[in-house]
Amino acid sequence: MISGSQAVPRDQPLDRLLHVLDVVAHADRPITMTDVAAACGLPVPTVHRLVAQLEERRLLKRVLGSKKLAVGAALVNLGMAAVSAAMRGDQSHQILVALSNRIGEHCQLGQRVDDEVFYVDSASATRSQGLYFDHGHRSPLYCTSMGKLFLSEMPVEQFEWWLDHAVLEPLAPNTIVSTDTLRNVVRKVRKDQWAASNEEVIAGVVGCAVPIRDAQGKLIAGLGISVPSARVAFDALAEFRQPMEAAAAEIAAAIAAAD
């Protein structure tokens, strides 16, 4: 046990490494070594040494064609795993189960991994006959309601670049394959903070999604449902929005409380 008079040192090598990671991870865009040093209150040579260690472990990386720093693949994977584990925790999962039972439909939680939605948890009501996105399943961004949420969170310039390079394959009769149409849809999602899909992944299934945000307002996951269009018309999906947003707020609070 450490007594109150024996404070844990906060200027150890590990603290400096974590501080550097924190600064880069929270930067709005790739950041220079000098800016990292200033934010951490450390000499530039010290930051160079710390960054070299973090780069070696793929926790940080240099932006291609630049000396600026960004988060590396290992840090991204670690963050995704941490959030996934938190959302599969008892409380978050029970909130998802309660929502599924309340609305009588299949519900899922998902995160963005590259150009896909990765489903990290799900719950299904007894009567649900929607598209079942189980844990570990992946779907494209452009044709799922949850994927549209992630697209809407991109800065406009980044989204336009993505749109110029995306391959919009027709997976169902209503899949959006026009870049102009998708641009307008994503613009509306950005404004409404609500997304829907109208038989775009598979015929006969519609769905909708709401964002789950952390205390700083950052999108950390999406909460979505899928239902058969024979039972719930696309235009009637909005009836699920209020209970879904309430559940999303509960899940965000549960994740924050677990930190």
Backbone as a ProteinNet text record, in pm:
[ID]
protein_1_A
[PRIMARY]
MISGSQAVPRDQPLDRLLHVLDVVAHADRPITMTDVAAACGLPVPTVHRLVAQLEERRLLKRVLGSKKLAVGAALVNLGMAAVSAAMRGDQSHQILVALSNRIGEHCQLGQRVDDEVFYVDSASATRSQGLYFDHGHRSPLYCTSMGKLFLSEMPVEQFEWWLDHAVLEPLAPNTIVSTDTLRNVVRKVRKDQWAASNEEVIAGVVGCAVPIRDAQGKLIAGLGISVPSARVAFDALAEFRQPMEAAAAEIAAAIAAAD
[TERTIARY]
83.9	0	87.6	44.8	117.3	41	106	39.7	16.9	-67.9	-98.4	23.5	123.2	242.7	342.6	315.8	406.1	342.5	343.6	282.3	359.1	284.5	347.3	413.3	541.1	608.6	537.2	530.5	461.5	557	686.4	782.4	878.2	825.5	903.7	901	991.4	991.6	856.5	786.6	656.4	558.5	562.9	474.3	500.1	626.9	660.7	610	627.5	578.5	426.8	357.3	211.9	166.7	241.4	207.2	221.8	329.1	349.7	236.1	202.2	92.1	-38.3	-63.9	-187.6	-195.8	-85.2	-84	-110.8	-42.9	-60.9	-201.6	-251.4	-383.5	-495.2	-476.8	-581.4	-564.5	-459.1	-439.1	-543.7	-590.1	-691.5	-638	-505.3	-441	-298	-224.9	-84.8	-8.3	80.5	143.8	295.7	363.3	509.2	573.5	697.3	773.7	787.8	808.7	823.5	696.4	581.1	453.9	430.8	470.8	458.6	544.8	668.3	759.5	702.1	643.8	586	467.1	382.1	263.5	300	409.9	452.4	545.7	597.4	693.8	825.3	865.9	988.9	1083.1	1213.6	1308.4	1284.4	1307.7	1286.8	1369.9	1498.2	1575.3	1513	1454.9	1388.1	1268	1190.7	1073.4	1116	1225.2	1276.7	1304.5	1366.4	1400.5	1273.9	1177.2	1053.6	974.3	968.8	894.8	958.3	1090.2	1158.3	1116.5	1104.1	1060.4	916.3	832.2	691.6	672.9	754.7	749	791.3	893.9	943.3	834.9	747.3	638.3	509.1	514.5	401	286.5	321.3	221.6	206.7	312.5	309.3	370	342.7	400.8	421.9	509.1	526.3	427.9	364.2	274	356.1	308.4	380.8	410.8	540	582	594	594.3	600.6	673.5	721.3	782.4	682.3	559.3	457.6	417.3	366.2	332.5	182.3	146.1	7.1	6.3	-111.6	-120.2	-87.9	-19.8	18.2	-83.9	-63.3	-158.8	-176.9	-67.6	-78.1	-162.8	-151	-230.8	-377.4	-402.6	-539.8	-603.8	-530.5	-584.2	-608.8	-517.9	-534.5	-658.2	-676.3	-792.4	-922.2	-923.8	-1043.3	-1074.7	-971.2	-991	-1043.8	-993.3	-1035.9	-1182.9	-1222.9	-1362.2	-1453.1	-1408.4	-1488.1	-1509.2	-1402.9	-1414	-1508.7	-1500.1	-1588.1	-1733.8	-1760	-1897.9	-1951.9	-1861.4	-1907.7	-1917	-1884.8	-1894.7	-2039.2	-2057.6	-2191.3	-2292.7	-2257.9	-2356.9	-2394.4	-2294.1	-2324	-2405.6	-2367.5	-2441.7	-2584.6	-2602.4	-2737.5	-2824.8	-2763.7	-2837.8	-2884.4	-2796.4	-2831.1	-2942.7	-2933.2	-3036.8	-3170.4	-3166.1	-3289	-3353.3	-3270.5	-3324.3	-3387.4	-3319.5	-3372.1	-3506.3	-3515.8	-3641.4	-3751.2	-3712	-3810.7	-3872.7	-3789.2	-3841.1	-3871.6	-3826.7	-3855.8	-3780.1	-3659.9	-3581.3	-3435.6	-3364.5	-3222.2	-3143.9	-3053.6	-2972.1	-2824.2	-2741.1	-2598.7	-2517.1	-2395.9	-2298.3	-2184.5	-2136.9	-2030.1	-1931.8	-1812.2	-1706.4	-1655.8	-1587.9	-1530.1	-1390.8	-1367.3	-1234.5	-1208.1	-1122.1	-1093.9	-1223.9	-1259.9	-1379.8	-1498.1	-1497.1	-1604	-1653.3	-1774.2	-1826.8	-1795.9	-1732.7	-1702.4	-1797.1	-1878.1	-1979.6	-1918.2	-1924.1	-1856.8	-1951.1	-2081.8	-2177.5	-2314.7	-2402	-2535.8	-2631.4	-2759.5	-2864.8	-2986.6	-3057.6	-3170.6	-3293.6	-3403	-3530.6	-3585.9	-3675	-3727.9	-3793.4	-3868.9	-3945.1	-3864.7	-3745.6	-3669.1	-3634	-3657.5	-3621.1	-3537.4	-3469.9	-3387.7	-3256.7	-3172.6	-3040.6	-2953.2	-2910.2	-2839.3	-2689.6	-2642.7	-2499.9	-2438.9	-2387	-2330.9	-2192.6	-2143	-2009.7	-1906.1	-1823.9	-1720.3	-1758.1	-1886.3	-1930.1	-1885.8	-1865.1	-1825.4	-1918.4	-1940.2	-2021.9	-1962.1	-1988.9	-1935.9	-1993.5	-1919.9	-1965.9	-2080.9	-2073.9	-2160.9	-2305.7	-2334.2	-2470.2	-2537.2	-2473.7	-2534	-2560.3	-2664.6	-2695.8	-2581.3	-2522.1	-2412.1	-2290.3	-2264.5	-2152.5	-2167.3	-2289	-2312.3	-2281.6	-2304.1	-2265.5	-2115.5	-2037.4	-1891.9	-1845.8	-1910	-1875.1	-1906.4	-2016	-2055.4	-1961.7	-1885.4	-1792.1	-1659.5	-1634.1	-1510.8	-1513.1	-1399.4	-1391.8	-1430.5	-1492.3	-1545	-1438.6	-1317.8	-1212.2	-1174.7	-1169.1	-1135.3	-1246.4	-1369.7	-1481.4	-1479.6	-1451.9	-1447.9	-1337.3	-1222.9	-1115.8	-1162.4	-1225.9	-1276.8	-1376	-1465.3	-1568.4	-1507.7	-1401.1	-1334.6	-1269.6	-1235.8	-1163.6	-1248.9	-1370.8	-1455	-1511.5	-1529.1	-1596.2	-1733.5	-1837.3	-1973.3	-2041.1	-2028.2	-2083.5	-2231.7	-2314.2	-2457	-2475.9	-2511.9	-2533.1	-2680.4	-2768.6	-2912.7	-2976.7	-3104.9	-3168.9	-3157	-3153.7	-3151.4	-3014.1	-2909.6	-2776.2	-2741.8	-2692.7	-2652.4	-2518.3	-2516.8	-2393.9	-2353.8	-2434.1	-2403.6	-2329.7	-2213.8	-2138.2	-2214.5	-2284.8	-2362.3	-2473.4	-2540.9	-2648.7	-2593.1	-2483.2	-2424.8	-2376.5	-2319.6	-2274.7	-2392.6	-2505.4	-2622.7	-2676.3	-2674	-2721	-2631.8	-2502.1	-2408.5	-2418.9	-2439.1	-2458.2	-2579.5	-2686.7	-2807.1	-2782.7	-2709.8	-2676.3	-2592.4	-2499.4	-2414.5	-2499.7	-2602.7	-2692.3	-2786.3	-2844.2	-2948.2	-2895.2	-2767.7	-2713.4	-2800.1	-2838.7	-2928.8	-2915.3	-2907.6	-2889.1	-2984.3	-3017	-3105.7	-3062.1	-3100.8	-3072.9	-3200.8	-3227.8	-3353.7	-3328.1	-3318.6	-3293.6	-3168.9	-3062	-2938.9	-2833.7	-2846.2	-2753.1	-2815.7	-2942	-3014.9	-3160.7	-3223.1	-3363	-3451.7	-3545.1	-3640.8	-3599.7	-3483.9	-3437.5	-3402.9	-3457.7	-3425.6	-3360.1	-3296.1	-3228.9	-3201.2	-3159.7	-3125.2	-3019.9	-2954.3	-2845.3	-2831.8	-2783.2	-2754.3	-2611.1	-2547.6	-2408.6	-2396.3	-2284	-2243.7	-2117.6	-2121.8	-2010.5	-1950.1	-1820.2	-1756.2	-1784.3	-1725.3	-1753.6	-1710.8	-1616.1	-1568	-1647.6	-1748.3	-1830.4	-1777.3	-1670.6	-1612.4	-1693.6	-1719	-1792.1	-1704.7	-1748.6	-1670.2	-1734.5	-1864	-1933.4	-2070	-2134.6	-2271.2	-2362.5	-2485.9	-2589.1	-2693.9	-2714	-2805.2	-2905.4	-3010.2	-3107.8	-3134.7	-3180.5	-3225.1	-3357.9	-3451	-3585.9	-3635.2	-3721.8	-3779.5	-3875.8	-3863.1	-3947.7	-4094	-4118.6	-4256.9	-4329.4	-4254.3	-4314.9	-4304.2	-4189.6	-4169.7	-4126.2	-4206.8	-4172.6	-4054.1	-3979.1	-3863.2	-3900.9	-4013.4	-4055.2	-4096.2	-4115.3	-4157.2	-4039.4	-3917.6	-3800.3	-3777.2	-3821.3	-3797.4	-3859.5	-3957.1	-4019.6	-3920.9	-3811.6	-3712.1	-3605.7	-3604.5	-3493.5	-3480.8	-3591.5	-3582.9	-3530.4	-3585.3	-3529.3	-3385	-3348.9	-3210.6	-3114.6	-3152.6	-3067.1	-3053.1	-3160.6	-3153	-3056.7	-3064.4	-2974.3	-2830.5	-2809.8	-2675	-2613.7	-2694	-2644.9	-2609.3	-2689.5	-2660.5	-2530.6	-2512.3	-2390.4	-2267.2	-2278.5	-2166.5	-2131.9	-2234.3	-2211.2	-2147.9	-2191	-2133.6	-1988.6	-1953.6	-1814.2	-1729.5	-1781.1	-1707.3	-1686.8	-1788.1	-1778	-1677.9	-1656.2	-1562.7	-1418.1	-1394.1	-1256.9	-1183.3
-118.8	0	124.1	228.1	353.9	453	508.1	602	732.5	818.8	946.6	1034.1	1014.6	1097.9	1047.9	927.7	870.6	880.6	999.5	1022.7	948.3	895.8	826.1	929.3	913.4	1009.2	1019.1	1140.6	1162.7	1210.3	1196	1240.6	1127.8	1007.8	892	873.4	792.2	771.3	729.2	641.6	597.9	714.2	803.4	919.4	1007.2	1024.4	1108	1043.4	911.5	840.9	854.9	837.1	846.9	988.7	1086.9	1226.2	1256	1208	1226.9	1160.6	1038.4	968.9	1047.2	1098	1171.1	1296.4	1368.8	1491.7	1461.6	1361.8	1329	1276.3	1191.5	1131.5	1235.2	1340.8	1442	1559.8	1559.1	1667.7	1658.9	1773.2	1776.5	1727.7	1736.3	1697	1654.5	1597.5	1562.5	1680.4	1649.9	1752.4	1742.9	1856	1857.3	1816.3	1773.5	1736.3	1855.5	1973.9	2095.1	2123.9	2106.6	2130.5	2028.2	1903.8	1801.1	1836.9	1880.7	1918.1	2032.6	2131.5	2246	2203.7	2116.5	2072.1	1987.4	1913.2	1825.7	1895.6	2012.3	2080.9	2006.8	1945.7	1866.2	1921.9	1901.3	1942.6	1864.5	1929.4	1863.9	1736.7	1734.3	1609.7	1494.4	1526.9	1422.8	1367.8	1456.8	1413.3	1329	1366.5	1286.4	1143.1	1130.6	997.5	918.1	983.2	915.5	874.2	964.7	935.1	817	810.4	698.5	565.5	562.6	440.6	406.2	508.5	485.2	445.7	502.8	464	319	279.4	141.8	42.1	82.8	-5.3	20.8	103.5	133.9	202.2	268.2	345.7	485.5	536.7	661.2	636.9	728	717.6	857.4	868.9	992.9	992.8	1105.8	1118.8	1114	1037.3	1018.8	1154.2	1175.1	1299.9	1415.3	1386.8	1491.8	1438.8	1530.5	1491.2	1497.5	1530.8	1542.1	1404	1404.6	1280	1255.4	1127.1	1084.3	951.9	911	783.8	668.9	566.6	451	339.2	237.4	126.7	53.8	35.7	-37.5	39	172.6	252.7	253.1	259.4	253.1	120.3	10.7	-121	-133.8	-77.9	-82.3	-4.1	114.5	195.7	127.1	67	-4.2	-121	-193.8	-309.2	-264.7	-150.6	-100.4	-59.9	13.2	55.3	-65	-159.7	-280.2	-356.9	-369.8	-441.1	-368.4	-235.3	-156.9	-173.9	-178.5	-190.6	-332.2	-429.1	-565.4	-594.2	-493.5	-509.7	-529.3	-578.9	-615.4	-502.8	-381.2	-274.8	-230.6	-208.1	-165.6	-271.6	-396.3	-502.8	-511.1	-496	-503.2	-388	-271.8	-158.2	-192.9	-256.6	-297.7	-401.4	-497.4	-600.1	-536.7	-441.5	-374.5	-298.9	-232	-160.3	-258	-367.8	-466.3	-521	-549.3	-599.8	-494.2	-369.3	-260	-236.9	-233.2	-201.4	-326.5	-442.4	-567.8	-590.7	-528.2	-541.1	-573.2	-620.3	-648.7	-518.8	-510.3	-390.8	-428.7	-335.3	-362.9	-238	-259.7	-153.7	-175.8	-67.7	-82	32.2	4.9	104.2	102.3	208.4	212.8	150.5	61.1	5.4	20.7	115.4	146.2	182.2	107.4	138.3	49.8	-1.9	-91.4	-57.2	-101.9	-100.8	-236.8	-235.1	-358.6	-365.9	-470	-482.2	-547.1	-472.9	-517	-580.2	-560.7	-623.5	-619.5	-708.8	-713.5	-778.9	-751.7	-813.2	-829.4	-938.8	-966	-1003.3	-932.5	-965.7	-1092.3	-1159.2	-1287.5	-1277.5	-1170.9	-1162.4	-1102	-1051.6	-978.7	-1067.4	-1012.1	-1082.1	-991.5	-896.3	-803.3	-866.8	-784.7	-830.7	-843.2	-962.7	-988	-964.4	-851.6	-819.3	-865.5	-985.2	-1038.9	-979.5	-997.6	-951.2	-1007.3	-917.8	-960	-944	-923.7	-904.3	-765.8	-754	-626.2	-593.3	-462.9	-416.2	-288.2	-257.5	-134.8	-9.3	98.3	225	285.9	278	360	314.4	189.6	139.1	99.7	127.6	100.2	231.2	232.1	354.8	392.1	293.2	320.8	372.7	313.9	359.2	504.1	546.1	685.4	781	736.3	818.4	844.2	739.8	754.8	842.2	828.4	914.1	1060.2	1084	1222.1	1289.5	1209.9	1266.2	1305.9	1262.8	1302.1	1452.1	1520.5	1656.8	1655.5	1762.9	1765.9	1731.6	1787.6	1759.9	1611.3	1551	1409	1323	1362	1286.3	1294.7	1412.8	1427.8	1340.9	1333.1	1245.4	1101.3	1062.3	924.4	896.2	990.2	971.6	956.2	1030.7	1020.9	884.9	817	690.2	567.8	591.4	480.1	401.9	272.7	185.8	152.5	208.7	191.8	78.6	-40.6	-158.3	-175.9	-211.7	-235.9	-370.6	-367.2	-490	-529.7	-432.7	-455.4	-356.3	-372.1	-282.6	-133.5	-99.5	41.5	91.2	13.8	60.1	189.3	287.2	414	395	414.9	400.3	531.3	634.2	766.4	848.9	902.2	983	1109.4	1168.8	1289.6	1259.9	1147.9	1110	1081.9	1007	974.7	1101.8	1194.2	1320.9	1394	1399	1466.1	1393.6	1261.4	1182.7	1207.2	1203	1223.2	1365.5	1462	1600.9	1610.5	1541.6	1542.1	1471	1359.8	1288	1377.2	1450	1540.8	1645.5	1691.3	1792.3	1732.8	1616.8	1558.1	1474.2	1426.2	1334.6	1209.2	1160.1	1044.6	988.9	857.7	798.5	681.6	654.6	542.2	477.9	353.8	282.8	214.3	224.1	175.9	58.9	-61.3	-182.5	-165.5	-116.1	-87.1	-196.8	-279.9	-391.5	-521.2	-539.6	-657.9	-619.4	-671	-640.2	-685.4	-600	-636	-597.2	-531	-490.9	-342.6	-269.2	-127.4	-111	3.7	23.1	169.6	197.7	333.4	327.7	440.3	442.8	581.3	583.6	707.5	699.8	815.1	815	792	734	726.2	810.1	911.6	1006.3	1006.9	1040.6	1052.8	1191.7	1221.1	1346.7	1468.1	1451.3	1560.6	1571.7	1486.4	1491.5	1411.3	1335.6	1255.9	1129.4	1097.9	975.1	854	768	649.6	521.1	528.7	409.8	452	358.4	380.5	275.5	312.9	220.7	210.5	90.5	74.4	-37.1	-34.7	-142.9	-180.1	-301.4	-345.1	-416.7	-387.7	-444.5	-483.2	-581.3	-615.8	-506.5	-464.4	-356.4	-398.8	-528.8	-576.2	-543.6	-526.9	-495.4	-347.2	-284.6	-142.8	-74	18.5	92.1	184	211.9	300.4	433.7	491.2	621.1	618.2	498.2	486.7	462.6	457.1	428.1	533.5	656.3	764.7	737.6	647.6	617.1	552.8	498.1	434.1	532.7	652.4	744.2	779.2	814.7	858.4	747.3	624.8	520.6	484.5	493	464	571	696.7	803.7	795.7	757.4	741.3	628.2	517.3	404.8	442.6	518.9	561.9	648	735.8	819.8	734.6	633.2	543.5	466.9	418.5	342.6	432.7	555.9	650.8	675.5	690.4	714	591.1	472.4	349.1	334.8	367.9	359.9	460.6	583.6	687.1	648.2	586.1	546.5	434.1	355.1	242.3	285.5	408.6	455.5	472.7
0	0	0	-72	-74.5	10.5	110.9	199.9	127	185.5	124.3	110.5	194.1	188.6	85.1	28.4	-70.6	-208.8	-264.2	-394.2	-502.6	-599	-709.9	-801.5	-836	-924.4	-1058.6	-1111.4	-1238	-1346.9	-1324.7	-1424.8	-1459.9	-1467.1	-1503.1	-1655.6	-1711.1	-1856.7	-1912.3	-1838.9	-1887.8	-1893.9	-1793.7	-1794.5	-1916.1	-1950.8	-2066.7	-2196.4	-2207.3	-2325.9	-2339.6	-2228.5	-2231.8	-2264.1	-2213.5	-2241.5	-2390.4	-2450.7	-2594	-2672.4	-2636.8	-2703.6	-2690.6	-2571.8	-2545.4	-2631.8	-2642.2	-2721.6	-2868.8	-2923.4	-3065.4	-3091.1	-3000.2	-3019.6	-3015.2	-2937.2	-2923.1	-3018	-3098	-3194	-3305.8	-3353.3	-3458.4	-3591.9	-3608	-3734.1	-3702.3	-3796.8	-3771.2	-3712.7	-3618.2	-3536.3	-3547	-3538	-3549	-3417.5	-3427.5	-3308.6	-3214.3	-3270.1	-3188.2	-3109.9	-3175.5	-3107	-2996	-3020.5	-2916.2	-2796.5	-2823.6	-2716	-2633.6	-2702.2	-2631.7	-2546.8	-2602.5	-2528.8	-2407.8	-2419.6	-2309.6	-2210.7	-2249.3	-2164	-2155.7	-2267.9	-2272	-2378.4	-2361.9	-2465.3	-2594	-2707.1	-2835.8	-2850.1	-2808.2	-2818.7	-2739.8	-2625.2	-2545.8	-2620.2	-2681.5	-2757.2	-2877	-2943.3	-3054.1	-3008.9	-2893.3	-2841.6	-2806.9	-2743.9	-2707.3	-2831.6	-2928.2	-3051.1	-3124.7	-3124.8	-3190.9	-3128.8	-2996.7	-2929.2	-2966.5	-2973.8	-3006.1	-3152.3	-3239.9	-3381.2	-3399.5	-3326.1	-3336.7	-3300.1	-3208.7	-3164.2	-3240.2	-3344.7	-3431.3	-3357.6	-3246.8	-3174.2	-3233.7	-3293.7	-3368.8	-3506	-3598.3	-3732.3	-3788.7	-3888.2	-3963.2	-4080.1	-4101.6	-4215.6	-4343.9	-4440.1	-4564.8	-4629.7	-4665	-4727.2	-4631.1	-4500.8	-4399.8	-4277.4	-4193.7	-4067.4	-3951.9	-3983.7	-3879.1	-3827.2	-3704.8	-3636	-3634.8	-3641.1	-3628.3	-3553.5	-3510.8	-3438.3	-3533	-3481	-3560	-3552.4	-3633.9	-3643.8	-3510.6	-3436.5	-3309.7	-3209.2	-3208.8	-3116.1	-3157.6	-3287.4	-3336.8	-3296.6	-3317.4	-3282.5	-3133.3	-3053.5	-2908.4	-2866	-2925.4	-2891.5	-2930.3	-3049.3	-3093.8	-3000.7	-2961.8	-2873.7	-2738.2	-2688.7	-2558.4	-2560.7	-2665.2	-2675.1	-2696.8	-2779.7	-2803.1	-2673.1	-2594.8	-2467.5	-2372.9	-2372.1	-2284.9	-2326.1	-2457	-2503.4	-2488.8	-2473.3	-2447.7	-2298.3	-2218.2	-2073.5	-2031.9	-1913.4	-1866.7	-1881.6	-1834.7	-1834	-1974.8	-2059.5	-2196	-2270.3	-2252.3	-2320.5	-2269.5	-2138.3	-2083.1	-2131.9	-2152.8	-2208.7	-2349.8	-2426.3	-2562.8	-2561.2	-2469.6	-2457.3	-2419.2	-2324.9	-2281.9	-2397.2	-2478.9	-2594.3	-2692.8	-2720	-2812.8	-2765.3	-2637.3	-2582.1	-2584.7	-2564.1	-2560.3	-2697	-2800.6	-2933.5	-3015.8	-2965.9	-3032.8	-3161.8	-3171.5	-3294	-3262.3	-3365.3	-3350.9	-3341.5	-3243.5	-3221.5	-3225.7	-3269.8	-3275.8	-3247.9	-3198.4	-3178	-3276	-3337	-3434.2	-3431.6	-3480.5	-3494.9	-3638.1	-3675.4	-3808.7	-3808.3	-3901	-3925.7	-4075	-4110.1	-4250.5	-4322.6	-4426	-4504	-4467.5	-4346.7	-4305.1	-4164.9	-4137.3	-4001.1	-3940.1	-3821.7	-3750.1	-3630.7	-3626.2	-3520.1	-3396.2	-3285.2	-3163.5	-3061.3	-3078.8	-2987.7	-3053.5	-3011.7	-3069.4	-2971.1	-2992.7	-2912.4	-3001.5	-2985.9	-3073.9	-2993	-3019.6	-2957.4	-3021.5	-2949.4	-2995.2	-3132.4	-3155.1	-3279.9	-3394.2	-3364.4	-3465.9	-3584.2	-3704.1	-3827.4	-3916.8	-3856.8	-3933.3	-3975.3	-4033.3	-4075.6	-3951.9	-3919.5	-3794.2	-3810.9	-3757.6	-3760.7	-3628.8	-3624.4	-3501.1	-3476.5	-3351.7	-3314.4	-3411.6	-3467.5	-3560.2	-3706.7	-3733.3	-3871.7	-3920.2	-4051	-4111.1	-4226.3	-4245.8	-4357.6	-4414.7	-4541.5	-4600.8	-4535.6	-4543.8	-4487.5	-4566.4	-4698.7	-4782.5	-4788.2	-4750.3	-4767.1	-4635.9	-4523.3	-4392.8	-4320.6	-4238.9	-4164.9	-4070.9	-4005.8	-3914.9	-3991.2	-4107.7	-4188.5	-4229.6	-4259.7	-4298.1	-4183	-4060	-3945.1	-3945.7	-3969.6	-3969.8	-4086.6	-4201.6	-4314.6	-4284.2	-4213.5	-4183.6	-4085	-4009.9	-3911.8	-3975.3	-4097.2	-4164.7	-4193.6	-4180.5	-4232	-4380.2	-4426.3	-4562.4	-4665.9	-4650.7	-4747	-4748	-4629.9	-4620.4	-4680.2	-4655.7	-4713.5	-4865.7	-4919.4	-5064.5	-5125.4	-5056.9	-5104.7	-5102	-4991.3	-4979.6	-5091.4	-5116.7	-5217.8	-5357.2	-5383	-5513.7	-5536.3	-5426.9	-5438.7	-5403.1	-5356.9	-5311.9	-5430.7	-5409.8	-5507	-5450	-5510	-5459.4	-5536.4	-5484.7	-5552.5	-5517.7	-5612.8	-5584.2	-5514.6	-5388	-5311.8	-5306.8	-5331.6	-5328.3	-5425.6	-5455.1	-5552.8	-5518.7	-5388.6	-5349.3	-5305.4	-5324.2	-5285.7	-5358.8	-5284.5	-5344.8	-5414.1	-5544.5	-5620.9	-5688.5	-5669.5	-5723.9	-5619.2	-5655.2	-5558.9	-5521.6	-5616.1	-5585.4	-5486.2	-5506.3	-5413.5	-5274.8	-5267.6	-5138.2	-5068.8	-5143.9	-5085.6	-5019.9	-5087.2	-5032.2	-4909.6	-4913.9	-4798.8	-4678	-4697.7	-4586.7	-4532.8	-4620.3	-4575.3	-4482.7	-4515.7	-4432.3	-4299.3	-4303.7	-4180.1	-4088.7	-4147.3	-4069.1	-3997.3	-4064.3	-4006.4	-3902.8	-3933.6	-3848.3	-3733.3	-3744.3	-3644.2	-3632.7	-3747.1	-3756.6	-3897.8	-3909.8	-4041.9	-4060.8	-4185.1	-4216.8	-4347.8	-4365.9	-4491.2	-4537	-4664.6	-4720.7	-4815.5	-4758.5	-4836.4	-4924	-4864	-4938.2	-4924.6	-4822.2	-4803.1	-4853.4	-4818.8	-4862.5	-4882.6	-4984.1	-5012.3	-4897.4	-4860.3	-4756.1	-4616	-4600	-4466.8	-4467.8	-4370.3	-4352.5	-4216.2	-4194.5	-4066.4	-4039	-3916.9	-3878.4	-3768.1	-3743.8	-3646.2	-3584.3	-3461.7	-3389.8	-3336.9	-3314	-3267	-3116.6	-3077.1	-2936.4	-2923.9	-2839.9	-2830.3	-2690.5	-2684	-2553.7	-2496.1	-2380.3	-2311.7	-2393.3	-2484.5	-2569.2	-2699.3	-2715.7	-2835.5	-2952.1	-2930.9	-3038.6	-3060.6	-3186.5	-3220.2	-3191.5	-3100.8	-3067.6	-3119.7	-3150.6	-3200.9	-3251.9	-3318.5	-3362.2	-3301.3	-3277.3	-3229	-3338.4	-3390.8	-3502.9	-3482.4	-3563.3	-3564.9	-3710	-3731.1	-3863.7	-3847.4	-3940.5	-3930	-4069.6	-4077.9	-4208.6	-4254.4	-4378.5	-4429.9	-4439.5	-4439.9	-4442.9	-4313	-4204.7	-4076.2	-4042.4	-4075	-4047	-4176.2	-4222.5	-4344.1	-4319.7	-4424.3	-4412	-4349.8	-4391	-4340.2	-4193.4	-4138	-3997.6	-3903.8	-3955.8	-3871.9	-3764	-3790.1	-3694.7	-3557.7	-3552	-3423.3	-3325.5	-3378.5	-3293	-3243.5	-3297.8	-3270.1	-3122	-3057.5	-2917.1	-2825.4	-2830.1	-2742.6	-2777.5	-2905.9	-2944.7	-2890.6	-2901.1	-2849.8	-2698.3	-2630.2	-2484.6	-2448.1	-2522.5	-2496.7	-2529.4	-2636.7	-2674.1	-2563.3	-2504.8	-2394.9	-2273.1	-2246.2	-2132.8	-2155.7	-2278.6	-2309.3	-2297.5	-2347.7	-2336.4	-2190.3	-2106.5	-1963.9	-1898.2	-1939.4	-1883.3	-1919.9	-2044.9	-2087.6	-2011.1	-1995	-1922.4	-1776.4	-1716.5	-1575.2	-1555.9	-1662	-1652.3	-1667.9	-1716.5	-1738.5	-1606.2
[MASK]
+++++++++++++++++++++++++++++++++++++++++++++++++++++++++++++++++++++++++++++++++++++++++++++++++++++++++++++++++++++++++++++++++++++++++++++++++++++++++++++++++++++++++++++++++++++++++++++++++++++++++++++++++++++++++++++++++++++++++++++++++++++++++++++++++++

